[in-house]
């Protein structure tokens, strides 16, 4: 069993990706992996199961997309967040985005539900 406490904390994007690739490889080889993270995007993309805690108590557990919802994360973090899917050239990926202090313009959302995700443009 591999137990990791925030293995990508303070790492840049490239090194985080490398660490997570090694963790995925070990999990595919049959090793049990338990990992903590404060990054919901990481948990949404990497975990088979998620356990959401608040104040040392279990809020929810199960598949990440069922546990890490907009409502639950907004409550736990004390700020509005939205969870949805972003369509990339490599496929759809789940994402968690903190919402601005003021509500978005009616009909606009920082990320769209999975059923209507656009392809992101890159500069």
Buried (B, 14 or more C-beta within 10 A) or exposed (E): EEEEEEBBEEBEEEEBEEBBEEBEEEBEEEEEBEBEBEBBBBBBEBBEEBBBEEEEEEBBEEEBBEBBBBEBBBBBBEEBBBBBBBBEEEEEEBBBBBBEEEEEEEEEEBBBEBEEBEEEEEE
